[in-house]
Structures are given as C-alpha cells and as structure tokens.
Amino acid sequence: MSYIRTWPARIYLQQGDEKGEYPGADNVTWHDAPVFGADVEYVRIDLYNSLRAQLKKRGSDTSIAEHGK
C-alpha cells in the first residue's frame, strides 16, 4: 500500500475539551498536530510494525510493543 506513505505518520484525535473523556465517535475529530492537551495520539500501523521488527532484530524488549498488538 504505497499510498499510505503520503499520509501523516501520526494523527491526534480531539474530542473538543480538556477532560479526556471519550464522548463517542460522533464527537471526535482528528488533526495531524495536537490541538488540545487531552488529544489522543495514533501512529500509523506500518511505522509501528517497522519499529517493532527493528526492536526484535536487536533483541530488545518488545513487551510494550507486543502489549498493543
């Protein structure tokens, strides 16, 4: 999927306030930069998988990466 490489590496979900409570999908927007303090950062899965593979190759602890699997 080469088209994915033109998409932002990270996006930030906003719910429009600083509480950090999930308001439901109808009230969530996203941006390629953080806007509010309670924004939730998401990283593209291809970048995540690449980093996880690099850590495994080095013999590094991937328990954090495996947890989100």
PyMOL commands that set and color helices and strands:
alter all, ss='L'
color gray80, all
select helices_A, chain A and resi 2-6+25-27+45-58+63-67
alter helices_A, ss='H'
color red, helices_A
select strands_A, chain A and resi 10-14+29-31+40-43
alter strands_A, ss='S'
color yellow, strands_A
deselect
rebuild
show_as cartoon
